[in-house]
Amino acid sequence: MSWGTRTILDAVFGPTVNGETSYAPRLVRSLHEGMIVLLDRNFAVQALAESITRTGAHVLVRVKEHRRLPVLERSPRRLVPVQAGSR
């Protein structure tokens, strides 16, 4: 099966006082091998990236310019900083 871009695969809802980063880990349940997950800088959290890579999905994270990302343990995949020109 092939997925297109901007496809809604899953959704979670709750009080706005919790914020979207608290709901993101619940979406990992819908990921699988071969998917590419794009995370904005507020989601550049090691625990979230590790849970995503355990599904077999690939992770691309936008981060602030001088932030160093950790190498993910127990996985051959890495988080690699990419200069995109935005801060």
Distance bins in CASP14 RR format, pairs under 12 A and 6 or more apart:
PFRMAT RR
TARGET T0000
AUTHOR 0000-0000-0000
RMODE 2
METHOD distances of the structure
MODEL  1
1 7 0 0 0 0 0 1 0 0 0 0 0
1 9 0 0 0 0 0 1 0 0 0 0 0
1 32 0 0 0 0 0 1 0 0 0 0 0
1 34 0 0 0 0 0 1 0 0 0 0 0
1 35 0 0 0 0 0 1 0 0 0 0 0
2 34 0 0 0 0 0 1 0 0 0 0 0
2 35 0 0 0 0 0 1 0 0 0 0 0
3 9 1 0 0 1 0 0 0 0 0 0 0
3 30 0 0 0 0 0 1 0 0 0 0 0
3 31 0 0 0 0 0 1 0 0 0 0 0
3 32 0 0 0 0 0 1 0 0 0 0 0
3 34 0 0 0 0 1 0 0 0 0 0 0
3 35 1 0 0 1 0 0 0 0 0 0 0
3 36 0 0 0 0 1 0 0 0 0 0 0
3 37 0 0 0 0 0 1 0 0 0 0 0
3 57 0 0 0 0 0 1 0 0 0 0 0
4 35 0 0 0 0 0 1 0 0 0 0 0
4 36 0 0 0 0 0 1 0 0 0 0 0
5 35 0 0 0 0 0 1 0 0 0 0 0
5 36 0 0 0 0 1 0 0 0 0 0 0
5 38 0 0 0 0 1 0 0 0 0 0 0
6 38 0 0 0 0 0 1 0 0 0 0 0
7 30 0 0 0 0 0 1 0 0 0 0 0
7 35 0 0 0 0 0 1 0 0 0 0 0
7 36 0 0 0 0 0 1 0 0 0 0 0
8 27 0 0 0 0 0 1 0 0 0 0 0
8 30 0 0 0 0 1 0 0 0 0 0 0
9 27 1 0 0 1 0 0 0 0 0 0 0
9 28 0 0 0 0 0 1 0 0 0 0 0
9 29 0 0 0 0 1 0 0 0 0 0 0
9 30 1 0 1 0 0 0 0 0 0 0 0
9 31 1 0 0 1 0 0 0 0 0 0 0
9 32 0 0 0 0 1 0 0 0 0 0 0
9 35 0 0 0 0 1 0 0 0 0 0 0
9 37 0 0 0 0 0 1 0 0 0 0 0
9 55 0 0 0 0 0 1 0 0 0 0 0
9 57 0 0 0 0 0 1 0 0 0 0 0
10 23 0 0 0 0 0 1 0 0 0 0 0
10 24 0 0 0 0 0 1 0 0 0 0 0
10 25 0 0 0 0 0 1 0 0 0 0 0
10 26 0 0 0 0 1 0 0 0 0 0 0
10 27 1 0 1 0 0 0 0 0 0 0 0
10 28 0 0 0 0 1 0 0 0 0 0 0
10 29 1 0 0 1 0 0 0 0 0 0 0
10 30 1 1 0 0 0 0 0 0 0 0 0
10 31 0 0 0 0 1 0 0 0 0 0 0
10 32 0 0 0 0 0 1 0 0 0 0 0
10 35 0 0 0 0 0 1 0 0 0 0 0
10 37 0 0 0 0 0 1 0 0 0 0 0
11 20 0 0 0 0 0 1 0 0 0 0 0
11 23 0 0 0 0 1 0 0 0 0 0 0
11 24 0 0 0 0 0 1 0 0 0 0 0
11 26 0 0 0 0 1 0 0 0 0 0 0
11 27 1 0 0 1 0 0 0 0 0 0 0
11 29 0 0 0 0 0 1 0 0 0 0 0
11 30 0 0 0 0 1 0 0 0 0 0 0
12 18 0 0 0 0 0 1 0 0 0 0 0
12 19 0 0 0 0 0 1 0 0 0 0 0
12 20 0 0 0 0 1 0 0 0 0 0 0
12 21 0 0 0 0 0 1 0 0 0 0 0
12 22 0 0 0 0 1 0 0 0 0 0 0
12 23 1 0 1 0 0 0 0 0 0 0 0
12 24 0 0 0 0 1 0 0 0 0 0 0
12 25 0 0 0 0 1 0 0 0 0 0 0
12 26 1 0 1 0 0 0 0 0 0 0 0
12 27 1 0 0 1 0 0 0 0 0 0 0
12 28 0 0 0 0 0 1 0 0 0 0 0
12 29 0 0 0 0 1 0 0 0 0 0 0
12 30 0 0 0 0 0 1 0 0 0 0 0
13 19 0 0 0 0 0 1 0 0 0 0 0
13 20 0 0 0 0 0 1 0 0 0 0 0
13 22 0 0 0 0 0 1 0 0 0 0 0
13 23 1 0 0 1 0 0 0 0 0 0 0
13 26 0 0 0 0 1 0 0 0 0 0 0
13 27 0 0 0 0 0 1 0 0 0 0 0
14 20 0 0 0 0 0 1 0 0 0 0 0
14 22 0 0 0 0 1 0 0 0 0 0 0
14 23 1 0 0 1 0 0 0 0 0 0 0
14 26 0 0 0 0 0 1 0 0 0 0 0
15 22 0 0 0 0 1 0 0 0 0 0 0
15 23 0 0 0 0 0 1 0 0 0 0 0
16 22 0 0 0 0 0 1 0 0 0 0 0
16 23 0 0 0 0 0 1 0 0 0 0 0
17 23 0 0 0 0 0 1 0 0 0 0 0
18 24 0 0 0 0 0 1 0 0 0 0 0
18 25 0 0 0 0 0 1 0 0 0 0 0
18 26 0 0 0 0 0 1 0 0 0 0 0
19 42 0 0 0 0 1 0 0 0 0 0 0
19 43 0 0 0 0 0 1 0 0 0 0 0
20 26 0 0 0 0 0 1 0 0 0 0 0
20 27 0 0 0 0 0 1 0 0 0 0 0
20 39 0 0 0 0 0 1 0 0 0 0 0
20 40 0 0 0 0 1 0 0 0 0 0 0
20 42 1 0 0 1 0 0 0 0 0 0 0
20 43 0 0 0 0 1 0 0 0 0 0 0
20 48 0 0 0 0 0 1 0 0 0 0 0
21 27 0 0 0 0 0 1 0 0 0 0 0
21 39 0 0 0 0 1 0 0 0 0 0 0
21 40 0 0 0 0 1 0 0 0 0 0 0
21 41 0 0 0 0 0 1 0 0 0 0 0
21 42 1 0 1 0 0 0 0 0 0 0 0
21 43 1 0 0 1 0 0 0 0 0 0 0
21 44 0 0 0 0 1 0 0 0 0 0 0
21 45 1 0 0 1 0 0 0 0 0 0 0
21 47 0 0 0 0 0 1 0 0 0 0 0
21 48 0 0 0 0 1 0 0 0 0 0 0
22 42 0 0 0 0 0 1 0 0 0 0 0
22 43 0 0 0 0 0 1 0 0 0 0 0
22 45 0 0 0 0 0 1 0 0 0 0 0
22 48 0 0 0 0 0 1 0 0 0 0 0
23 29 0 0 0 0 0 1 0 0 0 0 0
23 43 0 0 0 0 0 1 0 0 0 0 0
23 48 0 0 0 0 0 1 0 0 0 0 0
24 30 0 0 0 0 0 1 0 0 0 0 0
24 31 0 0 0 0 0 1 0 0 0 0 0
24 37 0 0 0 0 1 0 0 0 0 0 0
24 39 0 0 0 0 1 0 0 0 0 0 0
24 40 0 0 0 0 0 1 0 0 0 0 0
24 42 0 0 0 0 1 0 0 0 0 0 0
24 43 1 0 1 0 0 0 0 0 0 0 0
24 44 0 0 0 0 0 1 0 0 0 0 0
24 45 0 0 0 0 1 0 0 0 0 0 0
24 47 0 0 0 0 0 1 0 0 0 0 0
24 48 1 0 1 0 0 0 0 0 0 0 0
24 49 0 0 0 0 0 1 0 0 0 0 0
24 51 0 0 0 0 1 0 0 0 0 0 0
24 52 0 0 0 0 1 0 0 0 0 0 0
24 59 0 0 0 0 0 1 0 0 0 0 0
25 31 0 0 0 0 0 1 0 0 0 0 0
25 39 0 0 0 0 0 1 0 0 0 0 0
25 43 0 0 0 0 1 0 0 0 0 0 0
25 45 0 0 0 0 1 0 0 0 0 0 0
25 47 1 0 0 1 0 0 0 0 0 0 0
25 48 1 0 1 0 0 0 0 0 0 0 0
25 49 0 0 0 0 0 1 0 0 0 0 0
25 50 0 0 0 0 0 1 0 0 0 0 0
25 51 1 0 0 1 0 0 0 0 0 0 0
25 52 0 0 0 0 1 0 0 0 0 0 0
25 54 0 0 0 0 0 1 0 0 0 0 0
25 55 0 0 0 0 0 1 0 0 0 0 0
26 48 0 0 0 0 0 1 0 0 0 0 0
26 51 0 0 0 0 0 1 0 0 0 0 0
27 35 0 0 0 0 0 1 0 0 0 0 0
27 37 0 0 0 0 1 0 0 0 0 0 0
27 39 0 0 0 0 0 1 0 0 0 0 0
27 43 0 0 0 0 0 1 0 0 0 0 0
27 48 0 0 0 0 1 0 0 0 0 0 0
27 51 0 0 0 0 1 0 0 0 0 0 0
27 52 0 0 0 0 1 0 0 0 0 0 0
27 55 0 0 0 0 0 1 0 0 0 0 0
27 57 0 0 0 0 0 1 0 0 0 0 0
28 35 0 0 0 0 0 1 0 0 0 0 0
28 37 0 0 0 0 1 0 0 0 0 0 0
28 39 0 0 0 0 0 1 0 0 0 0 0
28 43 0 0 0 0 0 1 0 0 0 0 0
28 47 0 0 0 0 0 1 0 0 0 0 0
28 48 1 0 0 1 0 0 0 0 0 0 0
28 49 0 0 0 0 0 1 0 0 0 0 0
28 50 0 0 0 0 0 1 0 0 0 0 0
28 51 1 0 1 0 0 0 0 0 0 0 0
28 52 1 0 1 0 0 0 0 0 0 0 0
28 53 0 0 0 0 0 1 0 0 0 0 0
28 54 0 0 0 0 1 0 0 0 0 0 0
28 55 1 0 0 1 0 0 0 0 0 0 0
28 56 0 0 0 0 0 1 0 0 0 0 0
28 57 0 0 0 0 1 0 0 0 0 0 0
28 59 0 0 0 0 0 1 0 0 0 0 0
29 51 0 0 0 0 1 0 0 0 0 0 0
29 52 0 0 0 0 0 1 0 0 0 0 0
29 54 0 0 0 0 0 1 0 0 0 0 0
29 55 0 0 0 0 1 0 0 0 0 0 0
29 57 0 0 0 0 0 1 0 0 0 0 0
30 37 0 0 0 0 0 1 0 0 0 0 0
30 52 0 0 0 0 0 1 0 0 0 0 0
30 55 0 0 0 0 1 0 0 0 0 0 0
30 57 0 0 0 0 1 0 0 0 0 0 0
31 37 1 0 0 1 0 0 0 0 0 0 0
31 39 0 0 0 0 0 1 0 0 0 0 0
31 48 0 0 0 0 0 1 0 0 0 0 0
31 49 0 0 0 0 0 1 0 0 0 0 0
31 51 0 0 0 0 1 0 0 0 0 0 0
31 52 1 0 0 1 0 0 0 0 0 0 0
31 53 0 0 0 0 1 0 0 0 0 0 0
31 54 0 0 0 0 1 0 0 0 0 0 0
31 55 1 0 1 0 0 0 0 0 0 0 0
31 56 1 0 0 1 0 0 0 0 0 0 0
31 57 1 0 1 0 0 0 0 0 0 0 0
31 58 0 0 0 0 1 0 0 0 0 0 0
31 59 0 0 0 0 1 0 0 0 0 0 0
32 52 0 0 0 0 0 1 0 0 0 0 0
32 54 0 0 0 0 0 1 0 0 0 0 0
32 55 1 0 1 0 0 0 0 0 0 0 0
32 56 1 0 0 1 0 0 0 0 0 0 0
32 57 1 0 0 1 0 0 0 0 0 0 0
32 58 0 0 0 0 0 1 0 0 0 0 0
33 52 0 0 0 0 0 1 0 0 0 0 0
33 53 0 0 0 0 0 1 0 0 0 0 0
33 54 0 0 0 0 0 1 0 0 0 0 0
33 55 1 0 0 1 0 0 0 0 0 0 0
33 56 1 0 1 0 0 0 0 0 0 0 0
33 57 1 0 0 1 0 0 0 0 0 0 0
33 58 0 0 0 0 1 0 0 0 0 0 0
33 77 0 0 0 0 0 1 0 0 0 0 0
34 52 0 0 0 0 0 1 0 0 0 0 0
34 53 0 0 0 0 0 1 0 0 0 0 0
34 55 0 0 0 0 1 0 0 0 0 0 0
34 56 1 0 0 1 0 0 0 0 0 0 0
34 57 1 0 0 1 0 0 0 0 0 0 0
34 58 1 0 0 1 0 0 0 0 0 0 0
34 59 0 0 0 0 0 1 0 0 0 0 0
34 77 0 0 0 0 0 1 0 0 0 0 0
35 52 0 0 0 0 1 0 0 0 0 0 0
35 53 0 0 0 0 0 1 0 0 0 0 0
35 55 1 0 0 1 0 0 0 0 0 0 0
35 56 1 0 0 1 0 0 0 0 0 0 0
35 57 1 0 1 0 0 0 0 0 0 0 0
35 58 1 0 0 1 0 0 0 0 0 0 0
35 59 0 0 0 0 1 0 0 0 0 0 0
35 60 0 0 0 0 0 1 0 0 0 0 0
36 52 0 0 0 0 0 1 0 0 0 0 0
36 53 0 0 0 0 0 1 0 0 0 0 0
36 55 0 0 0 0 0 1 0 0 0 0 0
36 56 0 0 0 0 0 1 0 0 0 0 0
36 57 1 0 0 1 0 0 0 0 0 0 0
36 58 1 0 1 0 0 0 0 0 0 0 0
36 59 1 0 0 1 0 0 0 0 0 0 0
36 60 1 0 0 1 0 0 0 0 0 0 0
36 61 0 0 0 0 0 1 0 0 0 0 0
36 77 0 0 0 0 0 1 0 0 0 0 0
37 43 0 0 0 0 1 0 0 0 0 0 0
37 48 0 0 0 0 1 0 0 0 0 0 0
37 49 0 0 0 0 1 0 0 0 0 0 0
37 51 0 0 0 0 0 1 0 0 0 0 0
37 52 1 0 1 0 0 0 0 0 0 0 0
37 53 0 0 0 0 1 0 0 0 0 0 0
37 55 0 0 0 0 1 0 0 0 0 0 0
37 56 0 0 0 0 1 0 0 0 0 0 0
37 57 1 0 1 0 0 0 0 0 0 0 0
37 58 1 0 0 1 0 0 0 0 0 0 0
37 59 1 0 1 0 0 0 0 0 0 0 0
37 60 1 0 0 1 0 0 0 0 0 0 0
37 61 0 0 0 0 1 0 0 0 0 0 0
37 62 0 0 0 0 0 1 0 0 0 0 0
37 77 0 0 0 0 0 1 0 0 0 0 0
37 79 0 0 0 0 0 1 0 0 0 0 0
38 44 0 0 0 0 0 1 0 0 0 0 0
38 49 0 0 0 0 0 1 0 0 0 0 0
38 52 0 0 0 0 0 1 0 0 0 0 0
38 57 0 0 0 0 0 1 0 0 0 0 0
38 58 0 0 0 0 1 0 0 0 0 0 0
38 59 0 0 0 0 1 0 0 0 0 0 0
38 60 1 0 1 0 0 0 0 0 0 0 0
38 61 0 0 0 0 1 0 0 0 0 0 0
38 62 1 0 0 1 0 0 0 0 0 0 0
38 82 0 0 0 0 0 1 0 0 0 0 0
38 84 0 0 0 0 0 1 0 0 0 0 0
39 45 0 0 0 0 1 0 0 0 0 0 0
39 46 0 0 0 0 0 1 0 0 0 0 0
39 48 1 0 0 1 0 0 0 0 0 0 0
39 49 1 0 0 1 0 0 0 0 0 0 0
39 51 0 0 0 0 0 1 0 0 0 0 0
39 52 0 0 0 0 1 0 0 0 0 0 0
39 53 0 0 0 0 0 1 0 0 0 0 0
39 57 0 0 0 0 0 1 0 0 0 0 0
39 58 0 0 0 0 0 1 0 0 0 0 0
39 59 1 0 0 1 0 0 0 0 0 0 0
39 60 1 0 0 1 0 0 0 0 0 0 0
39 61 1 0 1 0 0 0 0 0 0 0 0
39 62 1 0 0 1 0 0 0 0 0 0 0
39 63 0 0 0 0 1 0 0 0 0 0 0
39 69 0 0 0 0 0 1 0 0 0 0 0
39 79 0 0 0 0 1 0 0 0 0 0 0
39 82 0 0 0 0 0 1 0 0 0 0 0
40 48 0 0 0 0 0 1 0 0 0 0 0
40 59 0 0 0 0 0 1 0 0 0 0 0
40 60 0 0 0 0 0 1 0 0 0 0 0
40 61 0 0 0 0 1 0 0 0 0 0 0
40 62 1 0 1 0 0 0 0 0 0 0 0
40 63 0 0 0 0 1 0 0 0 0 0 0
40 64 0 0 0 0 0 1 0 0 0 0 0
40 84 0 0 0 0 0 1 0 0 0 0 0
40 86 0 0 0 0 0 1 0 0 0 0 0
41 60 0 0 0 0 0 1 0 0 0 0 0
41 61 1 0 0 1 0 0 0 0 0 0 0
41 62 1 0 1 0 0 0 0 0 0 0 0
41 63 1 0 1 0 0 0 0 0 0 0 0
41 64 1 0 0 1 0 0 0 0 0 0 0
41 65 0 0 0 0 0 1 0 0 0 0 0
41 67 0 0 0 0 1 0 0 0 0 0 0
41 69 0 0 0 0 0 1 0 0 0 0 0
41 81 0 0 0 0 0 1 0 0 0 0 0
41 82 0 0 0 0 0 1 0 0 0 0 0
41 84 0 0 0 0 0 1 0 0 0 0 0
41 86 0 0 0 0 1 0 0 0 0 0 0
41 87 0 0 0 0 1 0 0 0 0 0 0
42 48 0 0 0 0 0 1 0 0 0 0 0
42 61 0 0 0 0 0 1 0 0 0 0 0
42 62 0 0 0 0 1 0 0 0 0 0 0
42 63 0 0 0 0 1 0 0 0 0 0 0
42 64 0 0 0 0 0 1 0 0 0 0 0
43 49 0 0 0 0 1 0 0 0 0 0 0
43 51 0 0 0 0 0 1 0 0 0 0 0
43 52 0 0 0 0 1 0 0 0 0 0 0
43 59 0 0 0 0 1 0 0 0 0 0 0
43 60 0 0 0 0 0 1 0 0 0 0 0
43 61 1 0 0 1 0 0 0 0 0 0 0
43 62 0 0 0 0 1 0 0 0 0 0 0
43 63 0 0 0 0 1 0 0 0 0 0 0
43 79 0 0 0 0 0 1 0 0 0 0 0
44 52 0 0 0 0 0 1 0 0 0 0 0
44 59 0 0 0 0 1 0 0 0 0 0 0
44 60 0 0 0 0 0 1 0 0 0 0 0
44 61 1 0 1 0 0 0 0 0 0 0 0
44 62 1 0 0 1 0 0 0 0 0 0 0
44 63 1 0 1 0 0 0 0 0 0 0 0
44 64 0 0 0 0 1 0 0 0 0 0 0
44 67 1 0 0 1 0 0 0 0 0 0 0
44 68 0 0 0 0 0 1 0 0 0 0 0
44 69 1 0 0 1 0 0 0 0 0 0 0
44 70 0 0 0 0 0 1 0 0 0 0 0
44 79 1 0 0 1 0 0 0 0 0 0 0
44 81 0 0 0 0 1 0 0 0 0 0 0
44 82 0 0 0 0 0 1 0 0 0 0 0
45 51 0 0 0 0 1 0 0 0 0 0 0
45 52 0 0 0 0 0 1 0 0 0 0 0
45 59 0 0 0 0 0 1 0 0 0 0 0
45 61 0 0 0 0 1 0 0 0 0 0 0
45 63 0 0 0 0 0 1 0 0 0 0 0
45 67 0 0 0 0 0 1 0 0 0 0 0
45 69 0 0 0 0 0 1 0 0 0 0 0
45 70 0 0 0 0 0 1 0 0 0 0 0
45 72 0 0 0 0 0 1 0 0 0 0 0
45 79 0 0 0 0 0 1 0 0 0 0 0
46 52 0 0 0 0 0 1 0 0 0 0 0
46 53 0 0 0 0 0 1 0 0 0 0 0
46 59 0 0 0 0 0 1 0 0 0 0 0
46 61 0 0 0 0 0 1 0 0 0 0 0
46 63 0 0 0 0 0 1 0 0 0 0 0
46 67 0 0 0 0 0 1 0 0 0 0 0
46 68 0 0 0 0 0 1 0 0 0 0 0
46 69 1 0 0 1 0 0 0 0 0 0 0
46 70 1 0 1 0 0 0 0 0 0 0 0
46 71 0 0 0 0 1 0 0 0 0 0 0
46 72 1 0 0 1 0 0 0 0 0 0 0
46 73 0 0 0 0 1 0 0 0 0 0 0
46 75 0 0 0 0 0 1 0 0 0 0 0
46 79 0 0 0 0 1 0 0 0 0 0 0
47 53 0 0 0 0 0 1 0 0 0 0 0
47 54 0 0 0 0 0 1 0 0 0 0 0
47 70 0 0 0 0 0 1 0 0 0 0 0
47 72 0 0 0 0 0 1 0 0 0 0 0
47 73 0 0 0 0 0 1 0 0 0 0 0
48 54 0 0 0 0 0 1 0 0 0 0 0
48 55 0 0 0 0 0 1 0 0 0 0 0
48 57 0 0 0 0 0 1 0 0 0 0 0
48 59 0 0 0 0 1 0 0 0 0 0 0
48 61 0 0 0 0 1 0 0 0 0 0 0
48 72 0 0 0 0 0 1 0 0 0 0 0
48 79 0 0 0 0 0 1 0 0 0 0 0
49 55 0 0 0 0 0 1 0 0 0 0 0
49 56 0 0 0 0 0 1 0 0 0 0 0
49 57 0 0 0 0 0 1 0 0 0 0 0
49 58 0 0 0 0 0 1 0 0 0 0 0
49 59 1 0 1 0 0 0 0 0 0 0 0
49 60 0 0 0 0 0 1 0 0 0 0 0
49 61 1 0 0 1 0 0 0 0 0 0 0
49 63 0 0 0 0 0 1 0 0 0 0 0
49 69 0 0 0 0 1 0 0 0 0 0 0
49 70 0 0 0 0 1 0 0 0 0 0 0
49 71 0 0 0 0 0 1 0 0 0 0 0
49 72 1 0 0 1 0 0 0 0 0 0 0
49 73 0 0 0 0 0 1 0 0 0 0 0
49 75 0 0 0 0 1 0 0 0 0 0 0
49 77 0 0 0 0 1 0 0 0 0 0 0
49 78 0 0 0 0 1 0 0 0 0 0 0
49 79 1 0 1 0 0 0 0 0 0 0 0
49 80 0 0 0 0 0 1 0 0 0 0 0
50 56 0 0 0 0 0 1 0 0 0 0 0
50 57 0 0 0 0 0 1 0 0 0 0 0
50 59 0 0 0 0 1 0 0 0 0 0 0
50 69 0 0 0 0 0 1 0 0 0 0 0
50 70 0 0 0 0 1 0 0 0 0 0 0
50 71 0 0 0 0 0 1 0 0 0 0 0
50 72 1 0 1 0 0 0 0 0 0 0 0
50 73 1 0 0 1 0 0 0 0 0 0 0
50 74 1 0 0 1 0 0 0 0 0 0 0
50 75 1 0 0 1 0 0 0 0 0 0 0
50 77 0 0 0 0 1 0 0 0 0 0 0
50 78 0 0 0 0 0 1 0 0 0 0 0
50 79 0 0 0 0 1 0 0 0 0 0 0
51 57 0 0 0 0 1 0 0 0 0 0 0
51 59 0 0 0 0 1 0 0 0 0 0 0
51 72 0 0 0 0 0 1 0 0 0 0 0
51 74 0 0 0 0 0 1 0 0 0 0 0
51 75 0 0 0 0 0 1 0 0 0 0 0
52 58 0 0 0 0 1 0 0 0 0 0 0
52 59 1 0 1 0 0 0 0 0 0 0 0
52 60 0 0 0 0 0 1 0 0 0 0 0
52 61 0 0 0 0 1 0 0 0 0 0 0
52 72 0 0 0 0 1 0 0 0 0 0 0
52 75 0 0 0 0 0 1 0 0 0 0 0
52 77 0 0 0 0 1 0 0 0 0 0 0
52 79 0 0 0 0 0 1 0 0 0 0 0
53 59 1 0 0 1 0 0 0 0 0 0 0
53 60 0 0 0 0 0 1 0 0 0 0 0
53 61 0 0 0 0 0 1 0 0 0 0 0
53 70 0 0 0 0 0 1 0 0 0 0 0
53 71 0 0 0 0 0 1 0 0 0 0 0
53 72 1 0 1 0 0 0 0 0 0 0 0
53 73 0 0 0 0 1 0 0 0 0 0 0
53 74 0 0 0 0 1 0 0 0 0 0 0
53 75 1 0 1 0 0 0 0 0 0 0 0
53 76 0 0 0 0 1 0 0 0 0 0 0
53 77 1 0 1 0 0 0 0 0 0 0 0
53 78 0 0 0 0 1 0 0 0 0 0 0
53 79 0 0 0 0 1 0 0 0 0 0 0
54 72 0 0 0 0 1 0 0 0 0 0 0
54 73 0 0 0 0 0 1 0 0 0 0 0
54 74 1 0 0 1 0 0 0 0 0 0 0
54 75 1 0 0 1 0 0 0 0 0 0 0
54 77 0 0 0 0 1 0 0 0 0 0 0
55 75 0 0 0 0 0 1 0 0 0 0 0
55 77 0 0 0 0 0 1 0 0 0 0 0
56 72 0 0 0 0 0 1 0 0 0 0 0
56 75 0 0 0 0 1 0 0 0 0 0 0
56 76 0 0 0 0 0 1 0 0 0 0 0
56 77 0 0 0 0 1 0 0 0 0 0 0
57 75 0 0 0 0 0 1 0 0 0 0 0
57 77 0 0 0 0 1 0 0 0 0 0 0
58 72 0 0 0 0 0 1 0 0 0 0 0
58 75 0 0 0 0 0 1 0 0 0 0 0
58 76 0 0 0 0 0 1 0 0 0 0 0
58 77 1 0 0 1 0 0 0 0 0 0 0
58 78 0 0 0 0 0 1 0 0 0 0 0
58 79 0 0 0 0 0 1 0 0 0 0 0
58 80 0 0 0 0 0 1 0 0 0 0 0
59 69 0 0 0 0 0 1 0 0 0 0 0
59 72 0 0 0 0 1 0 0 0 0 0 0
59 75 0 0 0 0 1 0 0 0 0 0 0
59 77 1 0 0 1 0 0 0 0 0 0 0
59 78 0 0 0 0 1 0 0 0 0 0 0
59 79 1 0 0 1 0 0 0 0 0 0 0
59 80 0 0 0 0 1 0 0 0 0 0 0
59 82 0 0 0 0 0 1 0 0 0 0 0
60 69 0 0 0 0 0 1 0 0 0 0 0
60 77 0 0 0 0 0 1 0 0 0 0 0
60 78 0 0 0 0 0 1 0 0 0 0 0
60 79 0 0 0 0 1 0 0 0 0 0 0
60 80 0 0 0 0 1 0 0 0 0 0 0
60 81 0 0 0 0 0 1 0 0 0 0 0
60 82 1 0 0 1 0 0 0 0 0 0 0
60 84 0 0 0 0 0 1 0 0 0 0 0
61 67 0 0 0 0 1 0 0 0 0 0 0
61 69 1 0 0 1 0 0 0 0 0 0 0
61 70 0 0 0 0 0 1 0 0 0 0 0
61 72 0 0 0 0 0 1 0 0 0 0 0
61 77 0 0 0 0 0 1 0 0 0 0 0
61 78 0 0 0 0 0 1 0 0 0 0 0
61 79 1 0 1 0 0 0 0 0 0 0 0
61 80 0 0 0 0 1 0 0 0 0 0 0
61 81 0 0 0 0 1 0 0 0 0 0 0
61 82 0 0 0 0 1 0 0 0 0 0 0
61 84 0 0 0 0 0 1 0 0 0 0 0
62 69 0 0 0 0 0 1 0 0 0 0 0
62 79 0 0 0 0 0 1 0 0 0 0 0
62 80 0 0 0 0 0 1 0 0 0 0 0
62 81 0 0 0 0 1 0 0 0 0 0 0
62 82 1 0 0 1 0 0 0 0 0 0 0
62 83 0 0 0 0 0 1 0 0 0 0 0
62 84 1 0 0 1 0 0 0 0 0 0 0
62 85 0 0 0 0 0 1 0 0 0 0 0
62 86 1 0 0 1 0 0 0 0 0 0 0
62 87 0 0 0 0 0 1 0 0 0 0 0
63 69 1 0 0 1 0 0 0 0 0 0 0
63 70 0 0 0 0 0 1 0 0 0 0 0
63 79 0 0 0 0 1 0 0 0 0 0 0
63 80 0 0 0 0 0 1 0 0 0 0 0
63 81 1 0 0 1 0 0 0 0 0 0 0
63 82 0 0 0 0 1 0 0 0 0 0 0
63 83 0 0 0 0 0 1 0 0 0 0 0
63 84 0 0 0 0 1 0 0 0 0 0 0
63 85 0 0 0 0 0 1 0 0 0 0 0
63 86 0 0 0 0 0 1 0 0 0 0 0
63 87 0 0 0 0 1 0 0 0 0 0 0
64 81 0 0 0 0 1 0 0 0 0 0 0
64 83 0 0 0 0 0 1 0 0 0 0 0
64 84 0 0 0 0 0 1 0 0 0 0 0
64 85 0 0 0 0 0 1 0 0 0 0 0
64 86 0 0 0 0 1 0 0 0 0 0 0
64 87 1 0 0 1 0 0 0 0 0 0 0
65 81 0 0 0 0 1 0 0 0 0 0 0
65 82 0 0 0 0 0 1 0 0 0 0 0
65 83 1 0 0 1 0 0 0 0 0 0 0
65 84 0 0 0 0 1 0 0 0 0 0 0
65 85 0 0 0 0 1 0 0 0 0 0 0
65 86 0 0 0 0 1 0 0 0 0 0 0
65 87 1 0 1 0 0 0 0 0 0 0 0
66 81 0 0 0 0 1 0 0 0 0 0 0
66 83 0 0 0 0 0 1 0 0 0 0 0
66 87 0 0 0 0 1 0 0 0 0 0 0
67 79 0 0 0 0 0 1 0 0 0 0 0
67 81 1 0 0 1 0 0 0 0 0 0 0
67 82 0 0 0 0 0 1 0 0 0 0 0
67 83 0 0 0 0 0 1 0 0 0 0 0
67 87 0 0 0 0 0 1 0 0 0 0 0
68 79 0 0 0 0 1 0 0 0 0 0 0
68 80 0 0 0 0 0 1 0 0 0 0 0
68 81 1 0 0 1 0 0 0 0 0 0 0
69 77 0 0 0 0 0 1 0 0 0 0 0
69 78 0 0 0 0 1 0 0 0 0 0 0
69 79 1 1 0 0 0 0 0 0 0 0 0
69 80 1 0 0 1 0 0 0 0 0 0 0
69 81 1 0 0 1 0 0 0 0 0 0 0
69 82 0 0 0 0 0 1 0 0 0 0 0
70 77 0 0 0 0 0 1 0 0 0 0 0
70 78 0 0 0 0 1 0 0 0 0 0 0
70 79 1 0 0 1 0 0 0 0 0 0 0
70 80 0 0 0 0 0 1 0 0 0 0 0
70 81 0 0 0 0 0 1 0 0 0 0 0
71 77 0 0 0 0 1 0 0 0 0 0 0
71 78 1 0 1 0 0 0 0 0 0 0 0
71 79 1 0 0 1 0 0 0 0 0 0 0
71 80 0 0 0 0 1 0 0 0 0 0 0
71 81 0 0 0 0 0 1 0 0 0 0 0
72 78 1 0 0 1 0 0 0 0 0 0 0
72 79 1 0 0 1 0 0 0 0 0 0 0
72 80 0 0 0 0 0 1 0 0 0 0 0
73 79 0 0 0 0 0 1 0 0 0 0 0
END
